[in-house]
Amino acid sequence: MKKILIVGAGFLQSFVIKKAKEMGYYTITIDKNPNSIGFEYADEYNIVDIVDQDACLKYALSKNIDGVITAATDYGVLSTAFIAQQMNLPGLNYEVAKTIKNKYLVRRTLFENNVDDVAQYYEITNMDAIDEISSTMNFPVMVKPCDGSGSKAAKRVDTTIELKEACEEAIKYSLIQKALVEDFIEGIEYGVESFVFNGKVHVLGVMGKYMTSPPSYAELGHCIPCHLDIEEKVKEVVTKAIKVLGVNFGAVNMDVLVTRDNRICIIDVGARMGGNLIGSHIIPIGTGIDYMKILIRAAVGDSFEVKPGNSRVNVVTRLLALSPGKVKNLPDFENIKESCQVGIYHHLKVGSEIREYHNNLDGCGYVVSVSGDKEEAIRQAEEAKKLIDLGIIRG
């Protein structure tokens, strides 16, 4: 039985842990949170900070693993690539991983290789340089942590005063204490999921996205198919980006904006399977590709095939972005699932504190709706989310 190490054991990583175990692999997982939900599904686990590369490698060596993977979080990407490199396992090139983890370096690489249409970008490390930079800046701009995740501290900025506040917040949420300032692009956002192996880029799917209103930009859900007229052009841009960034192996999750005049702008790149149920539900159901199976088998060096199925359904998801408060009592989830014909995946408990929704990390779970008719799938998802929100008794 081959051993696979899953770096990260949170709610979204738990789907990968369960999948690997179902496939017959010995599953080992690590996370610094001793209460990580993924621990209960793994054959073995340990409390290790997944950002600490040396600690992660030391543990991986002690377990003599056959493969390593992370999913749905940017924080485990560097440690995963580092372990793979040091143990000579299949994995993303470590230097490439370092580039992709830094949004400024990604933006610079894309600009220098004429990949998309974002031209203005700055790396901010302290407030002293802002006055000088802002005098030459074309507003509005987008500010985000250079190594952030889940849309945390990502904000549109229209003035120099707002710029200082936004950069301070972005730096606060950055592990490397840096903010990225780049062009604000007016357009419709899409998610693109890809898999790379032996130099070949497989674009698995282009997904429509539902977003919060400005000035914050956070995901509220996805849909596939997205019926985008220039989907093939989007795939070409994504493929070029993956190649110029030097991605040699594994999952790539991207967010792109398409403007009214069909310009394509890449706004985020993650060298891992997408979060928000993209890898575990949206891609497999919407395309027929067993995405997690491919990632897991590739990570341990086993054979696999990237082959789309004949999926003809519409998949619509909604994040449980709920009214804030402390949970006193939960609704009847089984009844809601049955009445709305949806799947519900959540981490709510009595006593949970529901935060006001500002980014993906404030979500409490997901609704997944599948139907032959897109409008029906949307209706089912929206109704289920509403019933959940109304059914929670808050203290």
C-alpha positions as CSV (number, residue, x, y, z in Angstrom):
1,M,0.0,0.0,0.0
2,K,1.5,3.3,-1.1
3,K,1.7,6.2,1.4
4,I,0.5,9.6,0.4
5,L,1.0,12.8,2.5
6,I,-1.8,15.4,2.2
7,V,-0.5,18.8,3.3
8,G,-3.4,20.5,5.0
9,A,-6.3,18.8,6.7
10,G,-9.0,21.5,6.7
11,F,-12.6,21.1,5.5
12,L,-11.7,21.3,1.8
13,Q,-8.7,19.0,2.1
14,S,-10.8,16.4,3.8
15,F,-12.4,15.5,0.4
16,V,-8.9,14.6,-1.0
17,I,-8.1,12.6,2.1
18,K,-11.3,10.6,1.9
19,K,-10.8,10.1,-1.9
20,A,-7.2,8.8,-1.5
21,K,-8.3,6.4,1.2
22,E,-11.2,5.1,-0.9
23,M,-8.6,4.5,-3.7
24,G,-6.6,2.2,-1.4
25,Y,-3.7,4.5,-0.4
26,Y,-2.4,4.9,3.1
27,T,-3.3,8.5,3.9
28,I,-1.2,10.7,6.2
29,T,-2.1,14.3,6.8
30,I,-0.6,17.3,8.6
31,D,-2.0,20.6,9.8
32,K,-1.1,23.1,12.6
33,N,-4.8,23.1,13.8
34,P,-5.2,20.2,16.3
35,N,-8.9,20.3,15.5
36,S,-8.6,19.9,11.8
37,I,-11.6,18.0,10.4
38,G,-9.4,16.0,8.0
39,F,-7.6,14.3,10.8
40,E,-10.7,12.1,11.4
41,Y,-10.6,10.6,7.9
42,A,-6.8,9.9,7.6
43,D,-5.0,6.7,8.5
44,E,-2.5,8.8,10.3
45,Y,-2.0,12.5,11.1
46,N,0.3,14.9,13.0
47,I,0.2,18.5,14.1
48,V,2.6,20.4,11.8
49,D,2.5,23.9,10.5
50,I,2.2,23.4,6.7
51,V,4.0,26.7,6.1
52,D,7.1,25.4,7.9
53,Q,8.9,23.7,5.0
54,D,11.7,22.1,7.1
55,A,9.2,20.7,9.6
56,C,7.0,19.3,6.9
57,L,10.0,17.7,5.2
58,K,11.3,16.2,8.4
59,Y,7.9,14.6,9.0
60,A,7.6,13.3,5.4
61,L,11.0,11.7,5.6
62,S,10.1,10.0,8.9
63,K,7.1,8.4,7.2
64,N,8.9,7.3,4.0
65,I,6.0,8.5,1.8
66,D,5.5,7.6,-1.9
67,G,3.8,10.9,-2.8
68,V,2.8,14.3,-1.5
69,I,-0.1,16.6,-2.5
70,T,-1.9,19.7,-1.3
71,A,-5.2,21.1,-2.4
72,A,-7.6,24.1,-2.1
73,T,-5.1,26.2,-0.2
74,D,-2.1,28.2,-1.3
75,Y,-0.4,27.9,2.1
76,G,0.7,24.3,1.5
77,V,2.1,24.8,-2.1
78,L,5.7,25.6,-1.2
79,S,6.1,22.8,1.4
80,T,4.6,20.3,-1.0
81,A,7.0,21.3,-3.8
82,F,9.9,21.3,-1.3
83,I,9.1,17.8,-0.1
84,A,8.7,16.5,-3.6
85,Q,12.1,18.0,-4.6
86,Q,14.0,16.8,-1.6
87,M,12.5,13.2,-1.7
88,N,12.7,12.9,-5.5
89,L,8.9,12.5,-5.8
90,P,6.5,13.7,-8.5
91,G,5.8,17.4,-8.0
92,L,5.9,21.0,-9.0
93,N,9.4,22.5,-9.5
94,Y,10.2,24.3,-6.3
95,E,11.5,27.5,-7.9
96,V,8.3,27.7,-10.0
97,A,6.3,27.2,-6.8
98,K,8.1,30.1,-5.2
99,T,7.3,32.3,-8.2
100,I,3.6,31.4,-8.2
101,K,3.3,31.9,-4.5
102,N,4.2,35.6,-5.0
103,K,1.5,37.4,-7.0
104,Y,3.9,40.2,-7.9
105,L,6.3,37.8,-9.6
106,V,3.4,36.1,-11.4
107,R,2.2,39.5,-12.6
108,R,5.7,40.5,-13.8
109,T,6.2,37.2,-15.6
110,L,2.9,37.5,-17.4
111,F,3.6,41.1,-18.4
112,E,7.1,40.4,-19.7
113,N,5.7,37.5,-21.8
114,N,2.7,39.5,-23.2
115,V,0.3,36.9,-21.9
116,D,-2.7,39.2,-21.0
117,D,-3.8,42.8,-20.9
118,V,-2.8,43.9,-17.3
119,A,0.0,46.6,-17.7
120,Q,0.2,48.4,-14.3
121,Y,1.6,46.6,-11.3
122,Y,3.6,47.5,-8.2
123,E,5.0,45.7,-5.2
124,I,4.5,47.6,-1.9
125,T,6.7,46.7,1.1
126,N,6.2,49.8,3.2
127,M,4.1,52.9,3.2
128,D,7.0,55.3,2.5
129,A,6.9,54.6,-1.2
130,I,3.2,55.1,-1.7
131,D,3.1,58.8,-2.2
132,E,5.7,58.7,-5.0
133,I,4.1,55.7,-6.7
134,S,0.5,56.9,-6.4
135,S,1.4,60.2,-8.2
136,T,2.1,58.1,-11.4
137,M,-0.7,55.6,-10.8
138,N,-3.8,55.4,-12.9
139,F,-6.8,54.8,-10.6
140,P,-8.8,52.6,-10.0
141,V,-6.4,49.8,-8.9
142,M,-6.7,46.5,-7.2
143,V,-4.8,45.8,-4.0
144,K,-4.2,42.4,-2.5
145,P,-1.6,40.5,-0.4
146,C,1.3,39.3,-2.5
147,D,0.8,35.8,-1.1
148,G,-2.8,35.9,0.0
149,S,-5.6,33.3,-0.4
150,G,-9.4,33.2,-0.4
151,S,-9.8,36.9,-1.6
152,K,-8.7,38.0,1.9
153,A,-7.8,41.8,1.9
154,A,-8.4,42.1,-1.8
155,K,-10.0,45.5,-2.5
156,R,-10.7,48.0,-5.3
157,V,-9.0,51.4,-4.6
158,D,-9.9,54.7,-6.1
159,T,-7.8,57.3,-4.2
160,T,-4.4,57.7,-2.6
161,I,-5.9,57.8,0.9
162,E,-7.8,54.5,0.2
163,L,-4.6,53.1,-1.3
164,K,-2.6,53.5,2.0
165,E,-5.4,51.9,4.0
166,A,-5.7,49.0,1.6
167,C,-2.0,48.4,1.4
168,E,-1.7,48.4,5.2
169,E,-4.4,45.7,5.4
170,A,-2.9,43.7,2.5
171,I,0.6,43.7,4.1
172,K,-1.0,42.7,7.5
173,Y,-2.4,39.6,5.8
174,S,0.7,38.7,3.9
175,L,3.2,36.2,5.3
176,I,6.0,38.0,3.4
177,Q,4.7,41.4,4.4
178,K,4.1,42.7,0.8
179,A,1.1,44.0,-1.2
180,L,0.5,43.9,-4.9
181,V,-1.2,46.9,-6.6
182,E,-2.3,46.3,-10.2
183,D,-4.8,47.5,-12.8
184,F,-8.4,47.3,-11.8
185,I,-10.2,45.5,-14.7
186,E,-13.9,45.9,-15.3
187,G,-15.2,42.6,-16.5
188,I,-16.9,39.3,-15.7
189,E,-14.9,36.8,-13.7
190,Y,-14.4,33.2,-14.6
191,G,-12.5,30.3,-12.9
192,V,-10.3,28.0,-15.0
193,E,-9.0,24.6,-13.7
194,S,-6.1,22.9,-15.4
195,F,-3.8,19.9,-15.0
196,V,-0.2,19.7,-16.2
197,F,1.8,16.5,-16.8
198,N,4.9,15.8,-18.9
199,G,4.8,19.3,-20.5
200,K,1.2,18.9,-21.6
201,V,-1.5,21.3,-20.3
202,H,-5.0,19.9,-19.9
203,V,-7.6,22.7,-19.4
204,L,-10.3,20.8,-17.6
205,G,-13.0,23.4,-17.4
206,V,-14.0,27.1,-17.5
207,M,-16.4,28.0,-14.8
208,G,-18.7,31.0,-14.3
209,K,-18.4,32.8,-11.0
210,Y,-20.8,34.6,-8.7
211,M,-19.1,37.4,-6.8
212,T,-19.7,39.9,-4.0
213,S,-20.3,43.5,-4.8
214,P,-17.4,46.1,-4.8
215,P,-15.2,47.2,-3.1
216,S,-14.5,43.6,-1.8
217,Y,-14.3,40.8,-4.3
218,A,-15.1,37.3,-2.9
219,E,-16.6,34.2,-4.5
220,L,-20.2,33.4,-3.8
221,G,-20.4,30.3,-6.1
222,H,-19.7,28.8,-9.5
223,C,-21.4,27.3,-12.5
224,I,-20.4,25.0,-15.2
225,P,-20.8,25.0,-18.2
226,C,-20.5,28.8,-18.3
227,H,-21.5,29.3,-22.0
228,L,-18.8,31.8,-22.7
229,D,-18.5,32.7,-26.4
230,I,-14.7,33.0,-26.2
231,E,-14.0,30.0,-24.0
232,E,-11.4,28.6,-26.4
233,K,-9.5,31.9,-26.4
234,V,-9.6,31.8,-22.6
235,K,-8.1,28.3,-22.7
236,E,-5.3,29.5,-25.0
237,V,-4.4,32.4,-22.7
238,V,-4.4,30.1,-19.7
239,T,-2.3,27.6,-21.4
240,K,0.3,30.2,-22.4
241,A,0.4,31.5,-18.9
242,I,1.0,28.1,-17.5
243,K,3.9,27.6,-19.9
244,V,5.6,30.9,-19.4
245,L,5.3,30.4,-15.6
246,G,7.2,27.1,-16.0
247,V,4.6,24.9,-14.4
248,N,5.7,21.3,-15.0
249,F,3.4,19.2,-12.9
250,G,0.0,19.2,-11.1
251,A,-3.1,21.3,-10.7
252,V,-3.4,24.9,-11.6
253,N,-6.3,27.1,-10.6
254,M,-6.7,30.5,-12.3
255,D,-9.2,33.4,-12.1
256,V,-9.6,35.5,-15.2
257,L,-11.6,38.6,-16.1
258,V,-13.2,39.0,-19.5
259,T,-14.0,42.6,-20.5
260,R,-16.8,43.8,-22.6
261,D,-14.5,44.0,-25.6
262,N,-13.3,40.5,-24.9
263,R,-9.9,41.3,-23.5
264,I,-8.7,38.5,-21.1
265,C,-6.9,39.4,-17.9
266,I,-5.5,36.8,-15.5
267,I,-6.1,38.0,-11.9
268,D,-4.9,35.1,-9.8
269,V,-2.9,31.9,-10.2
270,G,-2.7,29.0,-7.7
271,A,-0.5,25.9,-8.2
272,R,-3.0,23.6,-6.6
273,M,-6.5,22.2,-7.0
274,G,-9.1,24.9,-6.7
275,G,-11.1,25.4,-3.5
276,N,-14.8,25.9,-3.0
277,L,-15.6,22.3,-4.2
278,I,-14.1,22.9,-7.6
279,G,-11.9,19.8,-7.6
280,S,-14.1,17.6,-5.5
281,H,-17.5,18.3,-7.1
282,I,-17.7,21.0,-9.8
283,I,-15.1,19.5,-12.3
284,P,-16.0,15.8,-11.8
285,I,-19.8,16.3,-12.0
286,G,-19.6,19.0,-14.7
287,T,-17.0,17.4,-17.0
288,G,-17.0,13.7,-16.1
289,I,-13.2,14.0,-15.3
290,D,-12.3,12.3,-12.0
291,Y,-10.0,15.2,-11.1
292,M,-8.9,14.1,-7.6
293,K,-8.2,10.6,-8.8
294,I,-5.9,12.0,-11.4
295,L,-4.1,14.3,-8.9
296,I,-3.6,11.5,-6.4
297,R,-2.4,8.9,-8.8
298,A,0.0,11.4,-10.4
299,A,1.4,12.3,-7.0
300,V,2.4,8.7,-6.2
301,G,3.7,7.9,-9.7
302,D,0.8,5.7,-10.7
303,S,-0.7,5.6,-14.2
304,F,-3.9,7.7,-15.0
305,E,-5.9,9.0,-17.9
306,V,-7.3,12.5,-18.4
307,K,-10.5,11.7,-20.2
308,P,-13.7,13.8,-20.1
309,G,-17.0,12.0,-19.7
310,N,-20.3,12.7,-21.3
311,S,-21.6,15.1,-18.6
312,R,-24.5,17.1,-19.9
313,V,-25.7,18.6,-16.7
314,N,-25.4,22.1,-15.2
315,V,-23.6,22.4,-11.9
316,V,-24.3,25.4,-9.7
317,T,-22.8,26.0,-6.3
318,R,-23.4,28.6,-3.6
319,L,-21.1,29.3,-0.7
320,L,-22.9,29.5,2.7
321,A,-22.3,33.2,3.1
322,L,-24.8,33.6,6.0
323,S,-26.2,36.2,8.4
324,P,-23.7,36.6,11.2
325,G,-24.3,35.4,14.8
326,K,-23.7,32.5,17.1
327,V,-25.4,29.2,16.2
328,K,-27.9,28.1,18.9
329,N,-29.7,25.5,16.7
330,L,-29.2,24.1,13.2
331,P,-31.9,23.5,10.6
332,D,-32.9,20.1,9.3
333,F,-30.3,19.8,6.5
334,E,-31.6,16.4,5.3
335,N,-35.1,17.9,4.8
336,I,-33.6,20.9,2.9
337,K,-31.4,18.5,0.7
338,E,-34.5,16.5,-0.2
339,S,-36.9,19.3,-0.8
340,C,-34.4,21.3,-2.9
341,Q,-32.7,18.3,-4.5
342,V,-29.2,19.6,-3.7
343,G,-26.1,18.5,-1.9
344,I,-25.1,20.4,1.3
345,Y,-21.5,20.3,2.7
346,H,-20.9,22.4,5.8
347,H,-18.9,22.7,9.0
348,L,-21.5,24.4,11.2
349,K,-22.0,23.2,14.7
350,V,-24.0,24.5,17.7
351,G,-21.8,27.2,19.2
352,S,-20.2,28.1,15.9
353,E,-19.7,31.8,15.3
354,I,-20.9,32.9,11.8
355,R,-18.9,35.9,10.7
356,E,-20.0,38.6,8.3
357,Y,-19.0,37.5,4.9
358,H,-16.0,39.4,3.4
359,N,-14.0,36.6,1.8
360,N,-14.1,32.8,1.2
361,L,-12.8,32.1,4.7
362,D,-16.0,33.5,6.2
363,G,-18.1,30.9,4.4
364,C,-19.7,28.1,6.4
365,G,-20.0,25.5,3.6
366,Y,-21.6,24.9,0.2
367,V,-24.7,24.0,-1.6
368,V,-24.3,22.0,-4.8
369,S,-27.2,21.9,-7.3
370,V,-27.2,19.7,-10.5
371,S,-29.9,19.9,-13.2
372,G,-30.3,19.6,-16.9
373,D,-31.6,23.1,-16.8
374,K,-29.3,25.9,-15.6
375,E,-32.1,28.2,-14.3
376,E,-33.5,25.3,-12.3
377,A,-30.1,24.5,-10.9
378,I,-29.7,28.2,-9.8
379,R,-33.2,28.2,-8.3
380,Q,-32.5,25.0,-6.3
381,A,-29.2,26.3,-5.0
382,E,-30.6,29.7,-4.0
383,E,-33.6,28.2,-2.3
384,A,-31.5,25.8,-0.3
385,K,-29.1,28.6,0.9
386,K,-32.1,30.7,1.9
387,L,-33.7,27.9,3.9
388,I,-30.4,27.2,5.7
389,D,-30.0,30.8,6.6
390,L,-33.5,31.2,7.8
391,G,-33.4,27.8,9.7
392,I,-30.4,28.7,11.8
393,I,-31.4,29.9,15.3
394,R,-28.9,32.4,16.5
395,G,-28.2,33.2,20.2
